[in-house]
Amino acid sequence: MQLHELLDPSFVTRQLMVRNEDVVFVKGILEASEGLCALFAERGGDLTLLAPSSRAAELDAVLDDLRVELDGVLGARAPVP
C-alpha cells in the first residue's frame, strides 16, 4: 500500500531522518514494538512513520530515543490532515 491510501484523521505521521545504514536497526526496533506504527522509506534514511493517534505519545518517546542514539533528525509533529 502507498502512504496516501492510509491517511486518515485517526492517525499521526512522523518524519525521521537517519543514516542509510541505520534504517534496518530502526525497522527492527519499530517491528518489536507490536503495532506501534508503519514505516515507509521513500529514499535512503528519509523515513515516514504512520501510527494510530492513540499511540502518538509512545511513538514520540521511541523516536526521541532513536534520534539521540542514532544522531537522527525529527521532522515536525502533526496529525494527519
PASEBA-1860 file (N, C-alpha, C; in nm, 3 decimals):
! residues 81
1> MQLHELLD> 0.083/-0.119/0.000/0.000/0.000/0.000/0.087/0.125/0.000 ~ 0.035/0.228/-0.057/0.100/0.357/-0.057/0.054/0.436/0.066 ~ 0.140/0.524/0.115/0.109/0.602/0.233/-0.019/0.683/0.217 ~ -0.038/0.747/0.103/-0.156/0.831/0.084/-0.286/0.751/0.094 ~ -0.282/0.620/0.069/-0.401/0.536/0.080/-0.440/0.511/0.225 ~ -0.347/0.531/0.317/-0.371/0.502/0.458/-0.404/0.625/0.541 ~ -0.385/0.744/0.485/-0.404/0.866/0.562/-0.549/0.882/0.605 ~ -0.563/0.913/0.733/-0.694/0.922/0.796/-0.675/1.006/0.921
9> PSFVTRQL> -0.772/1.085/0.962/-0.756/1.169/1.082/-0.731/1.092/1.212 ~ -0.753/0.962/1.211/-0.728/0.884/1.333/-0.581/0.841/1.344 ~ -0.496/0.889/1.253/-0.354/0.857/1.252/-0.269/0.983/1.265 ~ -0.146/0.964/1.306/-0.046/1.071/1.306/0.070/1.024/1.220 ~ 0.140/1.118/1.161/0.262/1.086/1.087/0.379/1.155/1.154 ~ 0.493/1.093/1.141/0.618/1.148/1.192/0.725/1.126/1.087 ~ 0.823/1.215/1.084/0.936/1.206/0.993/1.061/1.184/1.077 ~ 1.145/1.091/1.034/1.273/1.067/1.097/1.376/1.047/0.988
17> MVRNEDVV> 1.485/1.121/0.998/1.594/1.105/0.902/1.713/1.047/0.977 ~ 1.762/0.933/0.926/1.879/0.865/0.983/1.972/0.828/0.869 ~ 2.093/0.786/0.904/2.187/0.738/0.801/2.128/0.612/0.735 ~ 2.159/0.593/0.611/2.109/0.477/0.536/2.137/0.346/0.611 ~ 2.256/0.334/0.669/2.293/0.210/0.736/2.216/0.187/0.867 ~ 2.142/0.286/0.914/2.065/0.272/1.038/1.919/0.234/1.015 ~ 1.875/0.232/0.890/1.734/0.205/0.859/1.692/0.067/0.909 ~ 1.772/-0.035/0.888/1.736/-0.171/0.931/1.725/-0.178/1.083
25> FVKGILEA> 1.813/-0.107/1.154/1.805/-0.103/1.301/1.673/-0.038/1.345 ~ 1.639/0.076/1.285/1.514/0.145/1.319/1.395/0.054/1.291 ~ 1.396/-0.010/1.176/1.286/-0.100/1.140/1.272/-0.213/1.243 ~ 1.383/-0.269/1.287/1.379/-0.375/1.388/1.320/-0.328/1.519 ~ 1.359/-0.209/1.564/1.305/-0.154/1.689/1.155/-0.133/1.676 ~ 1.111/-0.077/1.565/0.968/-0.049/1.548/0.886/-0.176/1.532 ~ 0.940/-0.276/1.463/0.868/-0.403/1.448/0.854/-0.474/1.581 ~ 0.952/-0.457/1.669/0.947/-0.520/1.802/0.846/-0.449/1.893
33> SEGLCALF> 0.795/-0.337/1.850/0.701/-0.258/1.930/0.557/-0.287/1.890 ~ 0.527/-0.408/1.858/0.392/-0.460/1.830/0.285/-0.357/1.793 ~ 0.274/-0.328/1.666/0.166/-0.243/1.617/0.182/-0.096/1.643 ~ 0.301/-0.054/1.681/0.322/0.088/1.712/0.301/0.176/1.590 ~ 0.359/0.135/1.477/0.348/0.220/1.358/0.385/0.140/1.233 ~ 0.356/0.202/1.121/0.401/0.150/0.991/0.513/0.242/0.945 ~ 0.615/0.185/0.882/0.730/0.261/0.838/0.734/0.263/0.685 ~ 0.756/0.381/0.631/0.769/0.398/0.487/0.902/0.467/0.461
41> AERGGDLT> 0.983/0.409/0.373/1.111/0.468/0.338/1.109/0.500/0.190 ~ 1.102/0.628/0.159/1.096/0.667/0.019/1.233/0.666/-0.046 ~ 1.335/0.706/0.030/1.471/0.701/-0.020/1.567/0.703/0.098 ~ 1.659/0.611/0.096/1.761/0.604/0.200/1.705/0.609/0.340 ~ 1.758/0.699/0.420/1.719/0.710/0.559/1.611/0.812/0.586 ~ 1.540/0.857/0.483/1.431/0.953/0.498/1.303/0.873/0.524 ~ 1.265/0.860/0.651/1.156/0.772/0.691/1.030/0.848/0.728 ~ 0.916/0.792/0.691/0.786/0.843/0.733/0.719/0.732/0.814
49> LLAPSSRA> 0.666/0.769/0.929/0.601/0.672/1.017/0.455/0.710/1.033 ~ 0.368/0.613/1.030/0.224/0.632/1.043/0.176/0.549/1.161 ~ 0.110/0.615/1.257/0.068/0.546/1.380/-0.073/0.589/1.419 ~ -0.144/0.502/1.490/-0.274/0.543/1.544/-0.255/0.661/1.640 ~ -0.347/0.754/1.639/-0.338/0.870/1.729/-0.325/0.828/1.874 ~ -0.386/0.717/1.909/-0.382/0.669/2.048/-0.242/0.627/2.092 ~ -0.152/0.608/1.997/-0.015/0.565/2.029/0.089/0.672/1.997 ~ 0.042/0.795/1.972/0.132/0.904/1.933/0.238/0.932/2.040
57> AELDAVLD> 0.199/0.937/2.165/0.295/0.967/2.273/0.401/0.858/2.282 ~ 0.360/0.732/2.268/0.455/0.621/2.272/0.551/0.628/2.153 ~ 0.499/0.657/2.035/0.584/0.671/1.917/0.682/0.786/1.935 ~ 0.635/0.898/1.985/0.722/1.013/2.005/0.837/0.979/2.101 ~ 0.808/0.904/2.206/0.913/0.866/2.301/1.018/0.776/2.234 ~ 0.972/0.680/2.156/1.065/0.590/2.086/1.149/0.669/1.986 ~ 1.086/0.759/1.911/1.159/0.838/1.812/1.258/0.933/1.877 ~ 1.223/0.989/1.991/1.318/1.075/2.063/1.443/0.995/2.102
65> DLRVELDG> 1.422/0.873/2.151/1.535/0.788/2.188/1.620/0.752/2.066 ~ 1.554/0.717/1.956/1.627/0.682/1.834/1.704/0.802/1.780 ~ 1.643/0.919/1.786/1.709/1.041/1.739/1.841/1.063/1.813 ~ 1.835/1.048/1.944/1.956/1.069/2.025/2.059/0.960/1.995 ~ 2.015/0.834/1.997/2.108/0.722/1.979/2.174/0.721/1.842 ~ 2.098/0.759/1.739/2.148/0.749/1.602/2.187/0.883/1.542 ~ 2.180/0.989/1.621/2.208/1.124/1.573/2.118/1.156/1.454 ~ 1.990/1.122/1.468/1.893/1.146/1.362/1.829/1.283/1.373
73> VLGARAPV> 1.741/1.311/1.280/1.668/1.439/1.276/1.520/1.408/1.268 ~ 1.442/1.467/1.359/1.298/1.450/1.357/1.234/1.567/1.283 ~ 1.131/1.537/1.204/1.055/1.641/1.138/0.948/1.694/1.231 ~ 0.870/1.787/1.185/0.761/1.847/1.262/0.657/1.739/1.295 ~ 0.599/1.750/1.413/0.496/1.654/1.455/0.359/1.713/1.430 ~ 0.280/1.639/1.353/0.148/1.691/1.318/0.053/1.575/1.296 ~ -0.076/1.596/1.327/-0.174/1.491/1.295/-0.195/1.487/1.144 ~ -0.251/1.378/1.098/-0.282/1.364/0.956/-0.396/1.459/0.923
81> P> -0.385/1.537/0.815/-0.493/1.632/0.779/-0.618/1.561/0.733
END
